[in-house]
Amino acid sequence: MLLVNSVTFSIEVFAEEGSGTGEPDVKKPAEINEAIDIAYSVSEESIHEGEVFDLIITLKKKIDREDFSDIRIKFDTTASFQVSGLPNPYTLDIKFDESQEIEMLYTGGSDKNLPITIEYEFINDGDFGSTKRNLYISEAKYEPDTGGGGGGGEVDLSKYKPVLELGSSDIPTGKAGRTINIPLSIFNNSNYEARNIKITPDLKGLPFAINQMTVYETVDKLSANQTVNVEFRFNIDKYAEEKTYTLPLTIEYKNIYNIDFTENKEIYINIDNTNLPPQLVVRDAVSNPREIKPEDNFTVNFDVWNMGTLEAENVIVDLESNDYFYFMDNVTKKYLFELKGLHNEAITYSFKAKKDLDSGTYGITILLKHKDLSNPEQYTMYVTVINDAAEEDDKEENVDIITENVITPRSSVLTEQPFTVSFDIKNMGTTKAKDVKVTVESGDKILPRSLNIINIAEVEAGESINAAFSFMASKDCENRTYPIKAVIEYKNGEETVRKEQYMGVLIERPEEENEEEEEEILNTVPKIIISEYFSDPGMVNAGENFALHMTFLNTSKIRAVENMKITLIVNEGSEQTGSVFTPVQSSNTFYIDYLGPGESSSKEMVMYTIPDAKAKTYVVKALFEYEYIEQKQVKTNNSEDVFGIPVIQPAKLETSDVIVEEPAFVGEPVYITAEFYNMGKVMLSNLMVKVEGEFDTRESNYFVGNFESGYSDYYEASIIPLMPGETKGVLVFTFEDAAGKEHRIEKEFTVNAMEAAPVINPGIDFPGIDPGMGMGPGMPEPQGSKFPLIPVVIGGAVLVGIIILVIVLKRRKKRKELMLDEDI
């Protein structure tokens, strides 16, 4: 049962009197109070503390005016009844004699009066007024033990606390170097509205790059039992550690009584990191010519490789000064803005050998540095100097090179830590040794940090030369001794002599420091590795053949292997064409009958790359099956090795013929159009379309940017012919493929331009027409109108221009309709 109350108020009008000057006064807005009659009721027969009910209000006009506007109702914020989920004051729609509901909350106070004020305005003359009223809510059931207000003590408004809960379907996951989206759903699990919600993440200690002034999210209000979604976006540092992170959140909000609340929550996020930090190395360092004479000019060429997957920024290549060569370049420092991961840059320096250099090998130290490297990496390459004038007379050739003073790390070496091995090569013969070459081979687990080849022009009889090499153990090394083989080659007369020196380095993984040492440090099972490989061409094109050259090495110094079968496997491919690499006129298997200790064998295979191969580096796995003899018994062993082959997709941009709008006039714009399509399988970068030729082409450039595979686009631009007759032009497409190579495609077109129609100046006489023709001396001027020749000529020129414009627009509309039909 609903209780309805009604009250009628008298109308008070306050207006200013006249000024008494006798002149009409400008009417000022008057205050008209109590102009509205209010009836009210509630939706519940009994209302208890904390319960929500509807206050039903009906407004009735008490004056005969139709221009009521901006009706607002204000509720006393200290009363026992408060607005639930609505603003205070609450603006009502202007609906007289109709019931309107307002949701209210009973706070439990003993005072059942609800003071309200209804404010209103009048549109026509700016009058205003208000109605004040106490609404008595008799249905409220006061309970003294609740501590309610209104004579029973102050009401604890903080107990009307919204309960906010965070939810998310899955743990957000992001990759290092990219952007992570963190969606959150906030659920108000209470009967009270929450307002001014502010969610602030604590990013201290987290691998996020902050590129904005504020990192919090806000929600104006959240009604009871409702949900709202917010989302955070952060850029993850490219060096972020791969793990699950805890993200603390601080949630600040208010209830409907402006009581502040603060809560701390935690969510979890996953970050994956497959990036490898940039690592700069020098490869393929050679001098040109190979042998240099004193005072000769020569060049040094080498490749700087970034062996990481992340780009190296602000790369600096420099040389250390030395006493043997003059630098011919004005500046030795070379700057590279960035070097992408697994890419290289060719570097060249020019030198001149000094005058009094003796024959021998001289080092040139190369310094490599990038933004994230505090100290530069050093690499030393060697060049050979031959001084014929200093050569001694030929003697009976007796050369005997030995190795001595071998130095290896005395204790175990931790993975990913550099170490050095060195030894002396000594000529025990009576004649100088020439063309001495020292090569070290360390396998795929021990990575070289210096050049692995030293060329020495000569070693005098009895002379010792120290050779040192720097290495680093990869992180996947086992706890055992790894062999490093040094090969010394030299000439004794016409005979080439080859000697080998093996060195062992004990590698230890940090996480296995407390494990028991293996019973046998030396593994007697012979291991086969791929000591060298390369493809021809180096970057393999999809859909083409390439030659794969591989060298297989038996790292054992005591065991030979026999009946070795080598199988190449590529796990990646496509459902339509199978494996990404297919052998040409052969199988994917090699056979080697015998491979002695420390010996190597080279093989070559021609392979075909499937046309739809993605542009990336593919991992090829080599499976080894072989036999060896141990304690007079034949044993078998299986092992594997991996290497990568980079594949690129050819860029294919197809274009249609260039369409030239006709007719064309000198000095007037002519529209040319063409379509172009990316028919390849890779994105084209920095695509630019422009016109070249004897035209005004200031508005002809169109920069497309990145052009995805399978996309098509449409080019339209205006050019202005500069001379009449036939003029040839070229529509030029320039872009870069996935490997960064620049391409240029040209499409020729011809424009036949005519002279523009002349503009006739009425102030100029036409040749052959005498203004006074027909009017001899003394003859009167002809009476009546003349034929309007000049206006007719001007009108004809305008008509011709309109006809040309209509033809051009119709052709363009027809062409666009045809293109739209093709797209459909």
Buried (B, 14 or more C-beta within 10 A) or exposed (E): EEEEBEEEBEEEEEEEEEEEEEEEEEEEBBEBBBBBBBBBBBBBEEBBBBBBBBBBBBBEEBEEBEEBEEBBBBBBEBBBBBBBBBEEBBEBEEEEEEBBEBBBBBBBBBBBBBBBBBBBBBEEEEBBBBBEBEBBBEBBEBEEEBBBBBEBEEBBBEBBBBBBEBEBEEEBEBBBBEEBEBBBEBBBEBBBBBBBBBBBBBBEEBBBEEEEEEBEBEBEBBBBEBEBEBEBEBBBBBEBEEEEBEBBBBBBBBBBBEBEBEEEBEBEBBBBBEBEBBBBBBEEBEBEEEBBBBEBEBEBEBEBBBBBBBBBEBBBBBBEEBEBBEBEEEEEEBEBEBBBBBBBBEBEBEBBBBEEBBBBBBBBEBBBBBEEBEEBBBBBBBBBBBBEEEEEEEEEBEBBBBBEEEEBBEEBBBBEEEBEBBBBBBBEBEBBBBBBBBBBBBBBBBBBBBBBBBBBBBBEBEEBBEBEBBBBBEEEBBBBBBBBBBBBBBBBEEEEBEBBBBBBBBBBBEEEEEEEEEEEEEBEEBBBBBBBBEBEEEBBBBBEEBBBEBBBBBBBBEBBBBBBBBBBBBEEBEEEEEBBBBBEEEEBEBEBEEBBBBBBBEBEBEBBBBBBBBBBEBEBEBBBBBBBEEEEEEEEBEBEBEBEBBBBBBBBBEBBEBBBBBEBBBEBBBBBBBBBBBEBBBBBBEBEBBBEBEBBBEEBEBEBEEBEBEBBBEBBBBBBBEEBEEBEBEBBBBBBBBBEEEBEBEBEBEBBBBEBEEEBEEEEEEEEEEEEEEEEEEEEEEEEEEEEEEEEBBEEBEEEBEEBEEEBEEBBEEBEEEBEEEEE
